[in-house]
Amino acid sequence: MPPSYEIIKDPIYGYIKIYSHEKRIIDLPIFQRLRRIKQLTGVHYVYPGATHTRFSHSIGVMHVAGIFTQTLLDQIPGIKEIEKKYYYYLMRLWGLLHDIGHGPFSHTFDEVILKKHHMNHEILGEKIIRELILQEFPSEIIKINDVEIDLRKVASIVGAPQEEREADWPLGDKLGFSEHTAQLLDYVAHGFYSSDIIDFLLRDSYFSGAGYGYTDWQRLIYLSRPYKNRIALDKRAEIAFDNFILARLFMFSTVYFHRTVRAAEKVIQFFLKESDDKINIFSKYVRELENYIFLDEESIMHEPDLQMSKYRKYLLERKIPYSVISEITIPLKAETTYIDLKDFMMKKEQDLLEETGLNEGDLFIDTSEIYLNPKYYEKKILFIDPNTNEVKERDIFSTTWGELTEIVDVVRLYLKKDLIEKHAPELRRKFEQRQRDYSRTHM
């Protein structure tokens, strides 16, 4: 008997199927909480339409992950239908739950609250599945369409590191009669054009109105070929891939790292630090995980102990107190160079404060790194010639339109607006001189 499902209307993909076991999870309070967490932390202060949520993004990733998984498995010789069903439902559940651990203000919460406790939203997401979601089911096993899915396996996929080697990917069973294992599905979750990246580019582009994130995602998926436990992309999709890389670059440069967005996110950082000092967010909500259901962007803004916060007032009234007084774009060739640059700029921020007599919080230096390679550690993509089946590696950065750099860093000096008239000329001169000094010794 076919599985029962409902359909919902999504602005990006049209109709999306929601199977009965997925709906049970979606209806849980811990998942409904994602309706109250924006997908983009500070972007709506610049692009007013960008108020979409982690809730809609998670459903979109689930949809794309199912299509991607099914497309890959349909090409595996000798794979049984029951295996296809298993991985199809498994990867859809990964997509649905991959962001369940996000706190208020999304990645900024990771940076300010979770990082100092050696956690991130993936680790917390795995913990939520194991400790909260599993309690809502009579067994850890979900039965659907003659398939049994162990929610503990879903948890281990959600918690798998995204920026490390595939050895940490928890799926490894052999697929059909092929040379492939379920390691191949790491590309669905964390690949160059993963389900996650596909959805956030499309969705963020649509709701922000920026328009730079539209890509031919279906061409990428349907022309993906399993090859030696990796994906080889049909050569006919090379332009689509390069467009995808550039779309991601343009979304970072014009939306995610917009100068006012970054200033708003700095205010959010200050607000979260103040919140943690006053109400001990980690102990109250993360260590006592059953309380995490009640932690979202609305609840934290209405905490009684935070009502007098100046940062809360800035955010509510959209009075971002900082402006950029100098900006430099630096192309880099390696992550180590970026780390050196960030350390250098952090020291120079302190130097500028001391030399000018300004107080901490009056200025800050922001280093916004854009990695051109979405898969971080794997720098080569495979292309397969559809006529000869010959497979060739290509450096990610060697696009059909020319060579790109590995990392672009946008370094900005921000100053409080009421200090600009008095201090901006001197600070700008000192900042730009330090950047020239860095370039002479490091570049």
C-alpha positions in Angstrom: 0.0 0.0 0.0 1.5 3.4 -0.9 2.4 5.7 2.0 -0.1 8.3 2.9 0.9 11.9 2.4 -0.4 15.5 2.3 0.7 18.2 0.0 1.7 21.8 0.8 2.4 24.7 -1.5 5.9 26.1 -1.5 6.9 29.3 -3.3 10.1 27.8 -4.6 9.1 24.3 -5.7 5.4 24.3 -6.0 3.8 21.3 -4.3 5.8 19.3 -1.8 4.7 15.9 -0.4 4.7 15.5 3.3 4.5 11.9 4.4 2.6 10.9 7.5 5.7 10.2 9.6 7.2 13.5 8.5 4.1 15.3 9.5 4.3 13.8 13.0 7.7 15.3 13.4 6.7 18.7 11.8 3.8 18.9 14.3 6.1 18.6 17.3 6.7 21.8 19.4 10.5 21.5 18.9 10.0 21.6 15.1 7.3 24.3 15.2 9.8 26.4 17.1 11.6 26.9 13.8 8.8 29.1 12.6 10.1 31.6 15.0 13.7 31.6 13.9 14.6 33.5 10.8 16.6 31.8 8.1 18.8 34.9 7.7 19.9 36.6 10.9 20.2 40.3 10.1 19.3 40.5 6.4 15.8 41.7 6.9 17.2 45.0 8.2 18.4 45.7 4.7 16.0 43.5 2.6 12.6 43.8 4.3 11.2 40.6 2.6 13.8 38.3 4.0 11.8 37.2 7.0 11.4 33.6 5.9 12.3 30.9 8.5 14.3 27.8 9.3 10.9 26.0 9.2 10.3 26.6 5.5 14.0 26.1 4.6 14.0 22.7 6.4 11.0 21.5 4.4 12.6 22.7 1.2 15.9 20.8 2.0 13.8 17.7 2.7 12.2 18.0 -0.7 15.4 18.5 -2.6 17.3 15.7 -0.7 14.6 13.2 -1.7 14.9 14.1 -5.4 18.7 14.1 -5.3 18.9 10.7 -3.5 16.4 9.1 -5.8 18.2 10.4 -8.9 21.5 8.9 -7.7 20.1 5.6 -6.6 18.2 5.1 -9.9 21.6 4.8 -11.5 22.9 2.1 -9.2 22.9 -1.4 -10.8 21.2 -4.1 -8.9 19.9 -2.0 -6.1 16.7 -3.3 -4.6 13.5 -1.1 -4.5 13.5 -1.6 -0.7 17.0 -0.1 -0.5 15.9 2.9 -2.6 12.9 3.5 -0.4 15.1 3.3 2.7 17.6 5.9 1.6 15.0 8.1 0.1 13.0 8.4 3.4 16.2 8.5 5.4 17.7 11.5 3.5 14.4 13.3 3.5 14.4 13.0 7.3 18.0 14.3 7.4 16.8 17.3 5.3 13.8 17.9 7.6 15.9 17.8 10.8 19.3 19.1 9.7 18.6 22.6 11.3 16.6 21.5 14.3 19.4 22.6 16.6 19.5 26.2 15.5 19.0 28.8 18.2 17.7 32.4 17.9 19.5 34.4 15.3 20.8 31.1 13.7 24.5 31.1 13.0 25.2 34.0 15.3 23.9 31.9 18.2 26.4 29.2 17.2 29.2 31.8 17.3 28.3 33.6 20.5 26.7 30.9 22.7 27.5 27.4 21.5 31.1 27.8 20.3 32.5 28.5 23.7 30.9 25.2 24.9 32.5 23.4 22.0 29.1 22.9 20.3 27.4 23.9 17.1 23.8 23.5 15.9 24.6 20.2 14.2 25.8 18.7 17.5 22.9 20.2 19.3 20.5 18.9 16.6 21.7 15.3 17.1 21.2 15.7 20.8 17.6 17.1 20.3 16.7 14.1 18.1 18.1 11.6 20.6 16.7 13.2 23.7 13.5 15.0 22.7 12.2 13.7 19.4 12.7 10.0 20.2 10.6 10.5 23.3 7.6 11.3 21.0 7.7 7.9 19.3 6.9 4.6 20.9 10.0 3.1 19.3 13.1 4.6 17.8 12.0 2.9 14.6 9.7 4.7 12.1 7.9 2.2 9.7 6.9 3.6 6.3 6.1 1.8 3.1 7.7 -1.5 4.1 10.8 0.3 5.3 12.1 0.8 8.9 14.0 4.0 9.6 16.0 4.2 12.9 15.8 7.8 14.1 19.1 7.3 15.9 20.7 6.9 12.4 19.0 10.2 11.3 20.5 11.8 14.4 24.0 10.6 13.5 23.7 12.0 10.0 22.5 15.4 11.4 25.5 15.5 13.8 28.1 14.5 11.1 30.8 17.1 10.6 30.3 19.2 7.4 33.9 20.4 7.1 35.9 17.3 7.7 36.8 14.2 5.7 34.1 11.7 4.6 35.4 9.1 7.2 33.0 10.8 9.6 29.9 10.2 7.4 27.9 7.5 9.2 26.5 5.7 6.2 28.7 3.1 4.5 26.6 0.0 3.4 27.2 -1.3 -0.1 24.7 -0.2 -2.7 23.3 -2.9 -5.0 25.9 -4.7 -7.2 28.0 -1.5 -7.6 31.3 -0.3 -6.3 29.4 2.4 -4.4 28.5 2.6 -0.8 26.0 4.9 1.0 29.0 7.2 1.4 27.9 8.6 -1.9 24.9 10.3 -0.1 27.3 12.6 1.7 27.1 14.7 -1.5 23.4 15.1 -1.0 24.0 16.6 2.4 27.4 18.3 2.1 28.4 18.3 -1.5 29.4 21.1 -3.9 25.7 21.6 -4.7 24.1 20.0 -1.7 20.4 20.0 -1.0 21.0 22.6 1.8 22.9 25.0 -0.4 20.5 24.6 -3.3 17.5 25.5 -1.1 19.1 28.4 0.8 20.3 30.0 -2.4 16.9 29.8 -4.1 14.9 30.7 -1.0 17.1 33.5 0.2 17.3 35.0 -3.3 13.5 34.8 -3.6 12.6 36.4 -0.3 15.3 39.0 -0.2 14.4 40.0 -3.7 18.1 40.2 -4.6 17.8 37.7 -7.4 21.4 36.5 -7.5 20.8 33.0 -6.1 18.7 31.6 -8.9 20.4 28.5 -10.4 19.5 25.6 -12.6 19.5 23.2 -9.7 17.5 20.5 -11.5 20.1 20.3 -14.2 22.8 19.8 -11.6 20.9 17.0 -9.9 19.6 15.2 -12.9 23.1 15.2 -14.6 24.9 13.9 -11.5 26.5 10.5 -12.0 27.8 8.1 -9.3 31.5 7.5 -9.9 33.8 5.6 -7.5 31.8 6.7 -4.5 31.9 10.3 -5.7 29.7 12.3 -8.0 30.8 13.1 -11.6 28.8 15.8 -13.2 27.9 15.4 -16.8 30.0 17.8 -18.9 26.8 19.3 -20.3 26.1 20.8 -16.8 29.5 22.5 -16.4 28.0 26.0 -17.2 25.2 25.3 -14.7 27.8 24.4 -12.1 29.9 27.5 -12.7 26.7 29.6 -12.5 26.0 27.9 -9.1 29.4 28.8 -7.7 29.1 32.4 -8.9 25.5 32.7 -7.6 26.7 31.6 -4.2 29.5 34.2 -4.4 27.1 37.0 -5.4 24.6 36.1 -2.6 27.4 36.3 -0.1 28.8 39.6 -1.3 25.4 41.4 -1.8 23.1 39.8 0.8 24.8 37.7 3.6 27.8 40.1 3.8 26.1 43.3 3.0 27.8 46.1 5.0 24.7 47.0 6.9 23.7 43.4 7.5 27.1 42.8 9.1 26.6 45.9 11.3 23.2 44.5 12.4 24.7 41.1 13.2 27.3 42.8 15.3 24.5 44.4 17.4 22.9 40.9 17.6 26.2 39.5 18.9 26.3 42.1 21.6 22.7 41.4 22.5 23.3 37.6 22.7 26.4 38.2 24.9 24.4 40.4 27.2 21.6 37.9 27.3 24.0 35.1 28.2 25.5 37.2 31.0 22.1 38.1 32.5 20.0 35.0 32.0 22.7 32.3 31.3 21.2 31.1 28.0 23.3 27.9 27.9 22.5 26.7 31.3 18.8 27.6 31.1 18.0 26.4 27.6 20.8 24.2 26.2 21.9 22.2 29.2 18.2 21.8 30.3 17.2 20.7 26.8 13.5 20.5 27.4 13.5 24.3 27.8 15.0 24.7 24.3 11.5 24.4 22.8 10.7 27.8 24.3 13.9 29.6 23.0 13.4 31.5 19.8 13.8 35.1 18.6 10.5 36.2 20.0 11.0 34.8 23.4 14.5 36.2 23.9 13.4 39.6 22.8 10.7 39.5 25.5 12.8 38.3 28.4 12.0 40.5 31.4 15.6 40.9 32.4 16.5 42.2 28.9 13.8 44.8 28.5 16.2 47.7 29.2 19.0 46.4 26.9 20.2 49.1 24.5 21.0 46.4 21.9 17.4 45.2 22.1 16.2 48.7 21.5 18.6 49.1 18.5 17.1 45.9 17.0 13.5 46.8 17.7 13.8 50.3 16.3 16.3 49.3 13.5 18.8 51.9 14.7 22.1 50.3 13.7 24.7 52.5 15.4 27.6 51.6 13.1 28.7 52.7 9.6 31.6 51.5 7.5 34.4 54.1 7.2 36.8 51.9 5.2 36.6 48.7 3.1 39.2 46.6 1.4 38.6 43.4 -0.6 41.4 40.9 -0.5 41.7 37.8 -2.7 43.4 34.9 -0.8 44.7 31.6 -1.9 44.6 29.5 1.3 42.7 29.3 4.5 45.9 29.7 6.6 46.3 33.1 5.0 42.8 34.1 6.0 43.4 32.9 9.6 46.6 35.0 9.7 44.7 38.0 8.4 41.8 37.6 10.9 44.3 37.4 13.8 46.2 40.4 12.5 43.0 42.5 12.2 41.8 41.5 15.7 45.1 42.8 17.1 44.8 46.0 15.0 41.3 46.6 16.3 42.7 46.7 19.8 45.6 49.0 18.7 43.2 51.4 17.1 41.2 51.6 20.3 44.3 52.3 22.4 45.7 54.9 20.0 42.5 56.9 19.8 41.3 56.5 23.3 38.0 55.1 22.2 36.1 52.5 24.2 35.4 48.9 23.3 32.3 48.8 21.2 33.0 52.2 19.6 34.6 50.5 16.6 35.2 47.1 15.2 37.0 45.4 12.3 34.9 42.9 10.4 36.6 40.2 8.3 33.9 38.5 6.1 35.5 35.5 4.3 33.8 34.0 1.3 34.9 30.5 0.4 34.4 29.9 -3.3 34.4 26.1 -2.7 31.2 24.9 -0.9 32.7 21.5 0.0 35.7 23.1 1.7 38.2 20.3 1.8 37.6 18.7 -1.6 39.0 21.1 -4.3 38.4 19.0 -7.4 35.1 18.3 -9.1 34.7 15.5 -11.6 33.2 15.9 -15.0 32.2 13.1 -17.3 32.0 13.2 -21.0 28.6 11.8 -22.1 30.0 10.5 -25.4 33.1 8.8 -24.2 32.4 8.3 -20.5 35.9 9.8 -19.9 36.1 11.3 -16.4 38.3 14.3 -15.7 39.1 16.3 -12.6 38.8 20.0 -12.6 39.8 22.5 -10.0 36.7 24.2 -8.6 38.2 27.6 -9.2 39.1 27.0 -12.9 35.7 27.9 -14.3 34.7 28.2 -17.9 34.9 32.0 -17.5 38.4 32.1 -16.0 40.3 31.4 -12.8 38.7 32.4 -9.4 40.5 32.8 -6.1 39.9 30.3 -3.3 38.8 32.8 -0.7 37.7 36.5 -0.9 37.9 38.5 2.3 36.0 41.7 2.7 37.7 43.7 5.5 35.7 46.6 6.9 36.3 49.1 9.6 33.1 50.2 11.4 32.7 53.2 13.6 29.8 54.4 15.7 27.9 57.0 13.7 28.1 59.7 16.3 31.9 59.4 16.3 32.5 59.6 12.5 32.9 63.4 12.2 35.6 63.5 14.9 37.5 60.2 14.4 36.9 58.8 10.9 39.7 60.5 9.0 42.4 59.5 11.5 41.0 55.9 11.9 40.7 55.4 8.2 44.3 56.5 7.6 45.6 54.2 10.4 43.5 51.3 9.2 44.5 51.5 5.6 48.2 51.9 6.5 48.0 48.7 8.6 46.5 46.9 5.7 49.3 48.0 3.4 51.8 46.8 6.0 50.1 43.4 6.2 50.0 43.1 2.4 53.8 43.8 2.1 54.7 41.2 4.7 52.1 38.5 4.1 50.8 38.6 0.5 
